[in-house]
């Protein structure tokens, strides 16, 4: 190989190396420079109400993380799952079952759960409620009555009550005369209160919140069934989110305290969780012989 060829090869190698270094430096800088965080919120209430009830949390998250936070509320649970799968969201607040569904089709993982000052724990229950004046005192008396679930992907509004009733020996297609999906816990509660349906399955904290907010009077409804503890709704992030962003978000959430967050009540920070915490939800889905991937 002559001298000119060697010099040309050397210059090409140096240029290629320089280009790689420049691309690496600027590519890393661009990736690390993420200044906006998109966060999806499950539709426990209507979209505007959900954003409004999350306003103080979002503001604190912005201050603590130094990032602009853009909230997104879909019309149903699947809307959040689809947005995660399409990588249109960085982080999402999901119900336990909708998280299990999301993790079966998208590269996401649970990383934190809210801890509230009121309960001091990260678990809740599913309830079946009826009107107090309905004459219904137990599940047997729901025979041939109308019933509202929340959403097919709702944990406390569908999966746990359905599995619980089947475990107790009830066949839902024989128990109820008609079953509907209301779209939100609030809608289910109001459907019972307004005699649109005879009974509904809802989250205990949303029931309590509806009473606290004056949407329902204390004695309007009563509980005729309650589930075992359900692991709290997780905060979820895409696994491929930049590690520095993950660190900012986790630290920021841990420091969010003394602000109300919708039906969660007054927050006392977020504590770490993991995917394994939701195996109980997967086991419950097995009771119903659900194919998680086919549901999305």
Backbone bond lengths (Angstrom), bond angles and torsions (degrees), N, CA, C in turn:
res aa  C-N    CA-C-N  psi(-1)  N-CA   C-N-CA  omega(-1)  CA-C   N-CA-C  phi
1 X - - - 1.478 - - 1.529 107.80 -
2 X 1.368 118.04 126.36 1.460 119.70 -176.31 1.524 110.98 -79.30
3 X 1.345 114.34 173.36 1.468 120.89 -174.29 1.522 111.55 -62.40
4 X 1.347 118.00 -42.01 1.471 121.68 -178.21 1.526 111.52 -62.66
5 X 1.330 115.10 -40.88 1.460 119.57 179.16 1.526 110.53 -63.98
6 X 1.359 114.78 -42.83 1.459 118.87 178.88 1.521 111.91 -62.16
7 X 1.342 116.09 -42.33 1.465 119.62 179.81 1.531 110.80 -65.32
8 X 1.332 115.16 -40.47 1.470 119.02 178.94 1.526 111.03 -63.60
9 X 1.342 116.34 -43.54 1.456 121.32 179.50 1.522 110.92 -63.46
10 X 1.373 114.49 -40.37 1.463 118.95 -179.77 1.524 110.92 -64.41
11 X 1.349 115.00 -43.47 1.472 118.71 179.94 1.534 110.69 -64.03
12 X 1.333 116.29 -39.59 1.468 120.27 179.17 1.524 111.02 -63.74
13 X 1.340 115.68 -41.74 1.458 120.41 179.94 1.527 111.01 -63.88
14 X 1.355 115.31 -44.47 1.465 120.05 179.93 1.525 110.58 -63.47
15 X 1.335 115.23 -42.76 1.468 119.29 -179.67 1.526 111.06 -63.65
16 X 1.349 115.47 -42.94 1.459 119.51 -179.73 1.522 111.32 -65.12
17 X 1.351 114.70 -41.22 1.467 119.05 178.84 1.515 110.81 -63.75
18 X 1.338 115.67 -43.45 1.469 120.46 179.43 1.518 110.57 -61.31
19 X 1.337 116.04 -42.31 1.460 120.18 -179.50 1.526 110.62 -63.34
20 X 1.350 115.90 -40.13 1.453 120.12 179.19 1.515 111.19 -63.90
21 X 1.347 115.36 -43.51 1.463 119.91 179.35 1.520 110.75 -63.94
22 X 1.353 115.76 -44.87 1.470 119.99 -179.70 1.517 110.33 -61.78
23 X 1.345 116.27 -45.64 1.467 120.07 179.59 1.520 110.94 -61.17
24 X 1.356 115.24 -41.99 1.450 120.06 -179.05 1.517 111.16 -63.91
25 X 1.328 115.94 -45.93 1.460 120.53 -178.02 1.517 110.97 -64.62
26 X 1.353 115.58 -50.62 1.451 118.53 -177.72 1.522 111.99 -71.53
27 X 1.340 117.14 -34.11 1.460 120.27 177.66 1.513 110.69 -64.55
28 X 1.353 116.75 -43.48 1.452 121.04 178.41 1.510 110.87 -65.56
29 X 1.324 116.33 -42.06 1.460 120.44 -179.64 1.517 110.41 -62.60
30 X 1.339 115.92 -41.69 1.459 119.33 -179.60 1.520 110.72 -65.33
31 X 1.354 114.86 -40.01 1.456 119.14 -179.38 1.523 111.03 -66.86
32 X 1.367 115.04 -41.78 1.453 120.25 -177.90 1.521 111.72 -74.45
33 X 1.328 115.95 -15.52 1.461 119.54 -175.92 1.522 112.81 -84.87
34 X 1.328 118.26 9.92 1.459 120.26 179.34 1.518 109.36 -54.93
35 X 1.319 116.33 122.49 1.462 119.54 -177.88 1.520 113.31 -119.75
36 X 1.342 116.74 3.00 1.460 121.22 177.97 1.521 109.56 -127.46
37 X 1.318 115.61 134.13 1.456 121.58 179.58 1.523 108.26 -116.02
38 X 1.330 116.59 121.23 1.464 120.04 176.83 1.527 108.57 -93.68
39 X 1.326 116.25 129.15 1.461 120.44 -176.41 1.525 110.63 -127.71
40 X 1.313 116.56 129.14 1.456 122.29 179.44 1.517 110.69 -95.70
41 X 1.332 116.30 140.99 1.464 121.96 -178.37 1.524 109.77 -123.11
42 X 1.328 117.67 131.17 1.464 120.43 179.83 1.529 109.97 -65.28
43 X 1.312 117.44 145.58 1.468 121.24 -175.45 1.526 113.52 -82.13
44 X 1.345 116.97 64.51 1.458 120.07 177.17 1.523 110.10 -67.25
45 X 1.351 115.13 -29.27 1.452 122.19 175.95 1.529 106.81 -127.11
46 X 1.352 117.82 -175.76 1.454 118.02 174.29 1.526 109.13 -67.46
47 X 1.330 116.88 159.94 1.464 122.29 -170.79 1.522 113.48 -53.01
48 X 1.331 117.19 -49.93 1.455 120.21 -177.07 1.517 111.90 -65.05
49 X 1.334 116.24 -40.37 1.460 120.09 179.15 1.526 110.88 -65.51
50 X 1.340 116.49 -37.62 1.460 120.48 179.81 1.528 110.60 -65.25
51 X 1.321 116.80 -43.02 1.463 120.54 179.22 1.523 110.00 -66.58
52 X 1.326 116.26 -41.61 1.462 120.32 -179.19 1.527 110.97 -63.79
53 X 1.337 116.62 -42.55 1.463 119.90 -178.69 1.524 112.43 -71.50
54 X 1.332 116.24 -16.38 1.478 120.98 178.89 1.524 111.94 -100.25
55 X 1.325 117.05 1.90 1.463 121.37 -172.04 1.525 113.05 -56.64
56 X 1.325 117.51 -49.28 1.467 119.95 -176.87 1.526 111.76 -67.07
57 X 1.337 116.15 -35.67 1.469 119.70 177.26 1.528 109.93 -64.67
58 X 1.327 116.02 -44.07 1.463 120.54 179.50 1.518 110.83 -63.15
59 X 1.329 117.00 -41.36 1.469 120.54 179.00 1.524 111.26 -63.11
60 X 1.336 116.69 -42.58 1.468 119.29 178.22 1.519 111.10 -67.88
61 X 1.323 116.51 -37.77 1.458 119.85 178.34 1.523 110.29 -62.11
62 X 1.324 117.00 -38.97 1.464 121.10 177.27 1.530 110.64 -63.97
63 X 1.332 116.43 -45.60 1.470 119.50 -178.76 1.524 111.69 -65.35
64 X 1.323 115.77 -44.59 1.466 120.07 -175.90 1.529 112.54 -70.60
65 X 1.340 116.72 -35.19 1.470 120.31 -176.02 1.524 112.89 -92.81
66 X 1.350 116.58 -21.41 1.458 119.91 -176.13 1.513 112.58 75.91
67 X 1.339 117.24 14.13 1.453 122.51 -179.12 1.524 110.51 -115.63
68 X 1.320 116.32 150.19 1.458 120.44 172.78 1.525 107.40 -76.38
69 X 1.332 116.90 134.61 1.460 121.07 -177.94 1.527 109.53 -112.87
70 X 1.328 115.73 124.41 1.465 121.80 179.48 1.523 109.20 -110.37
71 X 1.354 117.75 111.56 1.466 120.61 -179.75 1.521 112.43 -81.92
72 X 1.334 115.23 150.06 1.460 121.57 177.78 1.525 108.30 -139.60
73 X 1.333 116.82 125.28 1.462 121.51 176.36 1.523 108.03 -117.89
74 X 1.320 116.90 121.20 1.468 120.74 178.56 1.520 109.72 -83.23
75 X 1.315 116.08 170.74 1.461 120.41 178.59 1.529 111.49 -77.07
76 X 1.346 116.46 -20.22 1.459 120.00 175.98 1.516 109.29 -151.30
77 X 1.331 116.84 176.03 1.455 121.84 -176.43 1.533 111.39 -62.08
78 X 1.333 116.57 -39.56 1.452 119.93 -178.24 1.526 112.32 -62.68
79 X 1.338 116.46 -27.62 1.456 119.88 178.18 1.522 111.67 -61.72
80 X 1.335 117.04 -38.67 1.464 121.35 177.57 1.531 109.95 -69.96
81 X 1.331 116.10 -42.23 1.466 120.15 179.70 1.527 110.61 -61.42
82 X 1.329 116.84 -44.04 1.467 120.85 178.99 1.524 111.25 -63.09
83 X 1.331 116.45 -40.65 1.466 120.33 179.89 1.524 111.06 -64.84
84 X 1.332 116.98 -36.80 1.467 120.30 176.22 1.526 110.39 -67.32
85 X 1.326 115.71 -43.76 1.465 119.95 -178.68 1.532 111.11 -63.03
86 X 1.335 116.35 -34.82 1.469 121.16 179.43 1.526 112.16 -84.45
87 X 1.338 116.72 1.80 1.471 123.13 -179.73 1.527 112.17 60.42
88 X 1.334 115.97 34.40 1.459 120.74 175.28 1.520 111.23 -90.43
89 X 1.341 116.29 -9.47 1.458 121.87 177.58 1.518 109.51 -122.31
90 X 1.339 116.16 146.15 1.463 121.14 174.71 1.525 110.34 -90.95
91 X 1.319 114.92 -42.03 1.462 122.84 -175.23 1.521 107.95 -136.62
92 X 1.318 116.89 152.59 1.466 119.66 176.21 1.520 110.04 -147.83
93 X 1.320 114.78 149.64 1.461 122.68 172.25 1.523 105.91 -101.47
94 X 1.330 116.64 113.57 1.458 121.57 -174.95 1.516 111.65 -121.87
95 X 1.317 115.82 156.05 1.450 119.77 169.00 1.524 108.21 -72.28
96 X 1.331 118.15 159.63 1.467 120.41 -178.84 1.531 113.74 -55.25
97 X 1.335 117.69 -44.52 1.465 120.10 -178.60 1.526 110.82 -72.54
98 X 1.334 117.53 -40.36 1.460 118.71 178.70 1.527 110.07 -65.33
99 X 1.362 117.32 -29.52 1.466 119.33 173.84 1.525 111.04 -66.39
100 X 1.331 116.23 -44.96 1.470 120.12 179.02 1.528 110.12 -59.93
101 X 1.320 116.64 -41.39 1.462 120.33 176.67 1.524 110.47 -63.61
102 X 1.333 116.78 -45.03 1.469 120.96 -179.41 1.521 111.14 -61.71
103 X 1.339 116.73 -41.46 1.465 120.09 -177.51 1.522 112.54 -69.90
104 X 1.339 116.45 -16.35 1.463 119.43 178.68 1.527 112.07 -84.83
105 X 1.339 117.13 -14.28 1.469 119.99 -177.63 1.526 113.87 -127.05
106 X 1.329 117.35 -12.17 1.464 120.61 -178.38 1.527 109.88 -132.93
107 X 1.319 116.28 157.53 1.465 122.07 -177.53 1.523 109.36 -86.67
108 X 1.330 115.69 73.91 1.458 121.73 -176.71 1.522 110.01 -129.21
109 X 1.337 116.08 162.73 1.456 120.11 176.85 1.519 110.59 -149.20
110 X 1.337 115.29 146.02 1.456 121.31 175.67 1.521 108.62 -74.33
111 X 1.341 116.84 141.06 1.464 118.54 -179.35 1.529 113.85 -135.72
112 X 1.331 118.89 -15.49 1.468 119.31 -178.63 1.524 110.60 -156.45
113 X 1.326 116.01 153.60 1.469 121.91 173.95 1.525 108.34 -133.76
114 X 1.324 115.07 150.01 1.457 120.61 179.67 1.525 110.70 -74.79
115 X 1.317 115.57 144.07 1.455 122.26 171.42 1.523 106.33 -117.88
116 X 1.320 116.95 128.00 1.459 119.95 -177.61 1.521 111.53 -103.65
117 X 1.315 115.27 153.23 1.462 120.03 179.03 1.516 111.45 -66.22
118 X 1.349 116.33 -31.80 1.458 120.38 -175.41 1.524 112.23 -69.80
119 X 1.335 116.66 -48.23 1.470 119.51 -175.23 1.525 112.88 -96.51
120 X 1.320 116.57 -30.30 1.461 119.91 -177.94 1.510 113.55 67.71
121 X 1.345 117.50 12.97 1.459 120.66 179.21 1.515 109.86 -140.22
122 X 1.304 115.61 169.24 1.466 120.19 -177.31 1.529 110.06 -115.75
123 X 1.329 116.18 62.21 1.460 121.97 177.45 1.524 108.40 -151.93
124 X 1.325 115.92 159.08 1.459 120.64 178.19 1.524 108.80 -150.08
125 X 1.331 117.38 -176.67 1.458 121.43 -177.19 1.523 111.38 -131.74
126 X 1.325 115.07 159.75 1.455 122.02 170.67 1.526 107.47 -99.20
127 X 1.332 115.36 140.28 1.461 120.97 179.02 1.525 109.88 -124.49
128 X 1.323 116.61 150.95 1.459 121.16 166.58 1.525 105.80 -109.65
129 X 1.328 115.32 123.47 1.461 120.54 -176.54 1.524 110.81 -117.56
130 X 1.319 114.49 151.52 1.475 122.56 177.44 1.526 107.58 -137.28
131 X 1.314 116.99 166.71 1.454 119.82 173.00 1.534 109.35 -67.82
132 X 1.317 116.21 142.12 1.460 120.49 -179.58 1.526 111.50 -62.22
133 X 1.333 116.84 -32.43 1.466 120.50 -178.51 1.531 113.18 -92.63
134 X 1.343 116.53 15.74 1.475 120.27 -175.50 1.519 113.64 -79.18
135 X 1.327 117.23 -18.83 1.459 120.43 -174.84 1.522 112.87 81.88
136 X 1.338 116.49 5.04 1.467 121.75 179.41 1.527 108.55 -96.75
137 X 1.326 116.14 125.21 1.464 120.22 -179.38 1.525 113.72 -120.01
138 X 1.337 117.28 -11.04 1.463 120.06 -178.97 1.523 109.68 -156.11
139 X 1.318 116.23 174.31 1.462 121.47 -176.24 1.530 111.45 -64.93
140 X 1.327 118.02 -36.72 1.467 120.11 178.94 1.528 111.57 -54.44
141 X 1.313 115.96 -35.53 1.461 120.63 -176.83 1.531 113.59 -80.36
142 X 1.348 115.57 2.63 1.465 119.94 173.43 1.532 111.14 -84.42
143 X 1.319 116.44 -2.04 1.462 121.28 179.38 1.531 110.53 -54.74
144 X 1.359 114.29 127.15 1.472 122.58 178.57 1.527 113.58 65.57
145 X 1.338 115.98 21.63 1.468 120.70 176.22 1.531 110.23 -101.40
146 X 1.330 115.40 164.76 1.475 119.96 177.86 1.529 109.58 -90.76
147 X 1.340 114.51 147.71 1.471 119.03 -171.49 1.520 111.01 -140.63
148 X 1.341 115.96 144.16 1.467 121.00 177.85 1.522 111.49 -118.67
149 X 1.322 115.75 123.54 1.455 121.70 164.31 1.526 106.47 -93.90
150 X 1.317 116.67 169.58 1.471 120.72 -177.88 1.520 111.69 -86.51
151 X 1.317 115.80 -59.94 1.462 122.68 -174.09 1.520 106.63 -158.72
152 X 1.331 119.13 145.56 1.469 119.35 179.50 1.526 113.41 -56.07
153 X 1.346 117.60 -26.38 1.464 121.28 -178.37 1.520 113.21 -97.86
154 X 1.328 117.20 8.58 1.467 120.88 -179.41 1.528 110.58 -83.62
155 X 1.320 115.85 135.96 1.466 120.71 -179.19 1.523 111.30 -73.94
156 X 1.333 116.49 -61.53 1.463 120.76 -177.12 1.514 111.89 -81.36
157 X 1.340 116.36 -18.87 1.452 120.20 -178.84 1.519 113.89 -96.72
158 X 1.358 117.08 3.23 1.470 119.35 177.23 1.532 112.73 -157.27
159 X 1.349 116.59 -64.07 1.471 119.99 -170.95 1.524 112.97 -57.86
160 X 1.338 117.64 -55.92 1.465 120.12 -174.70 1.526 113.23 -68.75
161 X 1.333 119.54 -44.14 1.473 116.94 177.29 1.524 113.15 -65.08
162 X 1.328 117.01 -38.29 1.463 119.71 179.26 1.525 110.69 -64.21
163 X 1.340 116.12 -47.41 1.469 120.17 179.12 1.526 110.52 -64.82
164 X 1.336 116.37 -39.16 1.458 120.51 -179.54 1.518 112.13 -62.94
165 X 1.327 115.72 -44.39 1.463 119.69 179.48 1.529 111.12 -65.67
166 X 1.329 116.71 -40.38 1.466 119.56 179.37 1.522 111.04 -67.48
167 X 1.343 116.09 -37.18 1.468 119.92 175.98 1.526 111.30 -62.69
168 X 1.329 115.94 -30.41 1.468 120.75 179.57 1.535 111.92 -83.14
169 X 1.335 116.22 2.38 1.450 119.79 175.43 1.517 116.60 96.75
170 X 1.320 116.87 6.31 1.468 120.01 -179.81 1.526 111.22 -90.36
171 X 1.330 116.20 139.79 1.457 121.20 172.03 1.524 107.06 -103.70
172 X 1.323 115.84 114.04 1.458 119.54 -169.81 1.525 113.38 -62.35
173 X 1.339 116.63 -33.77 1.469 117.88 -179.92 1.526 111.95 -70.92
174 X 1.340 116.07 -15.35 1.460 120.57 176.06 1.530 111.63 -100.61
175 X 1.330 116.13 -24.71 1.461 120.23 -177.25 1.525 112.10 -76.46
176 X 1.330 116.96 -50.30 1.458 120.56 -175.12 1.526 111.74 -97.87
177 X 1.314 115.88 147.69 1.468 119.96 176.78 1.522 110.85 -80.04
178 X 1.336 115.83 -29.19 1.470 120.43 179.20 1.524 108.97 -156.06
179 X 1.326 115.85 139.92 1.469 121.50 178.03 1.520 108.94 -124.42
180 X 1.331 116.44 134.82 1.467 121.42 177.67 1.520 109.40 -128.72
181 X 1.332 115.87 162.41 1.457 122.37 171.52 1.529 107.44 -112.24
182 X 1.319 116.43 120.31 1.465 121.04 -172.86 1.524 113.31 -82.29
183 X 1.337 117.69 -27.29 1.459 121.20 -178.90 1.512 114.56 102.05
184 X 1.341 118.12 -24.31 1.469 120.50 177.50 1.524 109.28 -157.49
185 X 1.338 115.60 158.99 1.462 120.68 179.06 1.531 110.64 -63.56
186 X 1.324 115.88 -43.21 1.469 119.87 178.87 1.523 110.93 -57.99
187 X 1.329 115.92 -44.27 1.470 120.04 -179.71 1.522 111.26 -62.74
188 X 1.322 117.07 -37.76 1.468 120.38 178.82 1.522 110.99 -65.16
189 X 1.327 116.52 -44.08 1.462 120.64 179.32 1.527 111.09 -60.87
190 X 1.325 115.51 -44.93 1.464 119.52 -179.58 1.527 111.67 -68.15
191 X 1.338 116.56 -32.30 1.464 120.11 177.98 1.533 110.82 -62.97
192 X 1.343 116.16 -38.76 1.466 119.96 176.85 1.528 109.97 -70.52
193 X 1.332 115.98 -47.96 1.464 120.33 -178.03 1.527 112.14 -58.97
194 X 1.335 116.02 -36.32 1.466 121.05 -177.73 1.535 113.76 -93.74
195 X 1.330 115.69 10.99 1.464 122.82 175.98 1.538 113.70 63.92
196 X 1.322 115.79 28.24 1.464 119.61 174.85 1.527 110.06 -78.92
197 X 1.340 115.56 -32.82 1.469 122.19 172.84 1.521 107.26 -136.47
198 X 1.332 115.79 162.79 1.462 119.76 -178.53 1.522 113.22 -83.68
199 X 1.326 116.85 -29.55 1.463 120.13 -176.37 1.527 109.61 -153.40
200 X 1.334 115.32 161.49 1.465 119.73 179.31 1.522 109.92 -153.77
201 X 1.338 115.06 154.93 1.461 121.91 175.74 1.522 108.68 -103.02
202 X 1.332 117.03 127.98 1.468 121.85 -177.53 1.529 110.14 -144.38
203 X 1.326 115.51 167.08 1.466 121.21 175.24 1.522 109.41 -76.92
204 X 1.331 116.21 140.03 1.473 119.80 -178.30 1.519 112.37 -59.18
205 X 1.326 117.02 -39.70 1.474 119.02 -176.01 1.529 111.28 -70.82
206 X 1.338 117.25 -30.54 1.463 119.20 178.52 1.528 110.03 -73.84
207 X 1.311 116.40 -34.92 1.466 121.03 173.90 1.525 109.84 -61.25
208 X 1.327 116.44 -48.09 1.467 120.84 179.38 1.525 111.20 -63.22
209 X 1.333 116.01 -39.01 1.462 120.61 179.96 1.526 111.45 -65.57
210 X 1.331 117.19 -39.17 1.460 121.02 179.88 1.527 110.87 -62.90
211 X 1.323 116.67 -36.12 1.465 120.86 177.16 1.527 109.90 -70.56
212 X 1.340 115.69 -43.63 1.469 120.37 -179.43 1.521 111.76 -62.41
213 X 1.326 116.71 -34.44 1.468 121.15 -178.68 1.522 112.79 -85.56
214 X 1.336 116.91 -3.18 1.451 120.37 178.72 1.513 114.66 82.45
215 X 1.333 117.42 10.13 1.468 120.21 176.80 1.526 110.22 -71.12
216 X 1.326 115.04 -29.40 1.461 122.14 176.25 1.520 108.49 -131.48
217 X 1.319 116.28 148.03 1.460 119.79 172.59 1.527 108.64 -83.39
218 X 1.306 116.67 155.74 1.464 122.13 -175.58 1.524 112.63 -52.22
219 X 1.336 118.37 -40.50 1.457 120.33 -174.45 1.510 115.57 -100.09
220 X 1.338 118.14 9.22 1.469 120.74 -177.73 1.528 112.51 -64.14
221 X 1.345 115.22 -45.38 1.465 120.83 -175.75 1.523 110.49 -121.02
222 X 1.325 115.07 164.96 1.465 119.85 174.44 1.521 109.39 -142.49
223 X 1.320 116.17 160.16 1.465 122.93 -176.29 1.527 109.92 -96.12
224 X 1.336 116.18 131.56 1.471 119.88 178.00 1.534 112.20 -117.30
225 X 1.328 116.56 -3.77 1.475 120.73 177.87 1.518 108.67 -158.87
226 X 1.328 116.27 144.68 1.462 121.03 178.34 1.521 109.45 -140.83
227 X 1.328 116.79 143.04 1.471 121.96 -179.47 1.523 110.82 -87.93
228 X 1.315 115.58 173.99 1.454 121.02 167.52 1.526 108.43 -73.14
229 X 1.324 116.73 173.94 1.462 120.73 179.00 1.531 111.36 -59.30
230 X 1.315 114.98 139.93 1.466 122.96 176.29 1.520 107.27 -114.09
231 X 1.335 119.19 134.13 1.471 119.11 177.75 1.514 110.70 -59.84
232 X 1.312 115.93 141.02 1.461 121.41 -173.86 1.525 112.83 -60.09
233 X 1.323 114.76 153.59 1.469 121.19 178.04 1.527 109.84 -60.32
234 X 1.336 117.72 128.61 1.457 119.93 -174.70 1.529 114.79 -92.18
235 X 1.305 115.05 155.48 1.453 121.81 162.51 1.523 105.71 -85.75
236 X 1.307 116.24 135.89 1.465 122.85 -173.07 1.521 108.84 -127.11
237 X 1.323 116.95 142.65 1.462 118.95 172.25 1.524 110.71 -130.27
238 X 1.314 114.92 158.74 1.463 119.62 173.93 1.516 108.30 -67.43
239 X 1.311 116.26 136.60 1.465 119.75 -179.40 1.524 112.35 -62.20
240 X 1.351 116.78 -29.19 1.464 119.28 -177.53 1.527 112.73 -88.14
241 X 1.332 118.34 8.46 1.456 120.92 176.00 1.531 108.05 -63.36
242 X 1.324 116.38 142.15 1.459 120.32 -176.85 1.538 110.47 -55.81
243 X 1.345 118.15 133.70 1.474 121.26 -178.59 1.527 113.53 -54.24
244 X 1.334 117.14 -35.87 1.463 119.16 -179.73 1.527 110.91 -68.35
245 X 1.334 116.52 -33.13 1.463 120.39 177.34 1.531 109.44 -70.90
246 X 1.335 116.23 -42.50 1.461 119.90 177.18 1.528 110.81 -56.69
247 X 1.315 115.74 -44.35 1.466 120.51 -179.08 1.531 110.88 -62.28
248 X 1.318 116.25 -43.55 1.475 121.11 178.40 1.521 111.00 -60.98
249 X 1.325 115.69 -46.44 1.464 120.93 -175.82 1.527 111.00 -66.19
250 X 1.330 117.30 -47.34 1.468 121.00 -179.01 1.524 110.95 -61.55
251 X 1.319 116.41 -42.64 1.466 120.65 179.89 1.520 110.58 -66.89
252 X 1.334 116.33 -41.32 1.464 120.84 -179.11 1.524 110.50 -63.48
253 X 1.345 117.82 -45.42 1.457 121.35 -179.03 1.531 111.61 -63.36
254 X 1.327 116.85 -37.78 1.468 120.39 179.61 1.523 111.21 -62.27
255 X 1.326 116.29 -27.23 1.468 121.13 -177.04 1.523 114.21 -93.81
256 X 1.327 117.38 0.57 1.471 119.86 -180.00 1.533 108.94 -84.22
257 X 1.312 115.34 107.94 1.463 120.78 -177.09 1.524 110.52 -139.76
258 X 1.322 114.13 159.69 1.465 121.42 174.59 1.521 113.77 62.28
259 X 1.327 116.86 30.75 1.465 120.88 172.51 1.527 107.81 -131.00
260 X 1.327 117.84 146.19 1.464 120.66 178.57 1.522 111.12 -78.32
261 X 1.326 115.85 147.68 1.462 119.85 176.55 1.515 109.47 -137.18
262 X 1.319 115.95 90.92 1.455 121.52 177.51 1.510 112.58 48.64
263 X 1.336 116.20 -132.86 1.455 120.83 -178.15 1.522 113.12 -74.43
264 X 1.342 116.92 -9.73 1.461 119.30 179.22 1.529 111.66 -68.72
265 X 1.326 117.10 -25.44 1.455 120.08 -176.50 1.521 110.65 86.31
266 X 1.334 116.46 -154.07 1.455 121.58 -177.21 1.529 110.50 -78.82
267 X 1.328 115.35 123.17 1.459 119.88 -176.24 1.525 112.73 -78.53
268 X 1.316 114.34 148.14 1.460 121.52 173.54 1.524 108.54 -127.24
269 X 1.344 115.01 42.78 1.460 120.71 179.51 1.517 112.88 88.94
270 X 1.325 115.19 176.62 1.459 122.88 175.76 1.513 108.31 -118.67
271 X 1.323 116.49 137.06 1.458 120.41 178.34 1.526 109.63 -109.42
272 X 1.342 116.81 154.91 1.470 120.03 -177.90 1.528 111.97 -64.17
273 X 1.322 115.59 147.79 1.459 121.60 171.40 1.520 107.84 -140.04
274 X 1.314 116.79 -178.25 1.465 120.38 -179.03 1.515 109.88 -145.20
275 X 1.307 115.94 169.09 1.460 121.55 179.07 1.526 111.32 -59.16
276 X 1.342 117.56 -36.71 1.464 121.36 -176.25 1.522 112.50 -62.34
277 X 1.330 117.89 -24.49 1.467 121.06 -179.52 1.521 111.48 -63.52
278 X 1.335 117.41 -16.94 1.463 121.39 -175.34 1.526 112.81 -105.48
279 X 1.338 115.64 13.63 1.461 118.81 175.85 1.528 111.22 -65.26
280 X 1.346 116.68 -29.47 1.465 119.54 176.96 1.527 110.34 -62.55
281 X 1.321 116.83 -32.21 1.466 120.83 177.59 1.531 109.61 -71.20
282 X 1.328 115.99 -41.37 1.470 120.16 177.08 1.528 110.34 -62.12
283 X 1.332 116.29 -40.59 1.468 120.41 179.15 1.523 111.08 -64.67
284 X 1.332 116.19 -37.20 1.456 120.25 178.15 1.522 110.71 -66.06
285 X 1.338 116.26 -38.53 1.468 120.61 177.59 1.526 110.37 -62.19
286 X 1.338 116.65 -33.62 1.464 120.46 179.75 1.525 111.29 -66.21
287 X 1.339 116.55 -31.45 1.461 120.64 177.98 1.526 110.46 -57.69
288 X 1.343 114.56 -34.45 1.458 120.18 -178.81 1.523 112.49 -94.21
289 X 1.353 115.69 5.23 1.469 120.95 -178.77 1.519 111.88 55.83
290 X 1.334 115.85 41.56 1.455 120.07 -178.76 1.517 111.15 -83.98
291 X 1.310 116.65 133.60 1.445 123.04 170.95 1.524 106.17 -92.01
292 X 1.345 116.27 102.77 1.467 119.85 -172.23 1.512 112.72 -58.24
293 X 1.312 117.74 -40.25 1.470 119.88 -178.13 1.528 111.87 -67.62
294 X 1.313 116.04 -30.72 1.468 118.19 -179.07 1.522 111.36 -73.97
295 X 1.339 116.67 -17.58 1.452 119.85 -179.45 1.513 111.76 -81.32
296 X 1.315 116.61 -12.22 1.462 119.39 178.27 1.532 108.74 -122.53
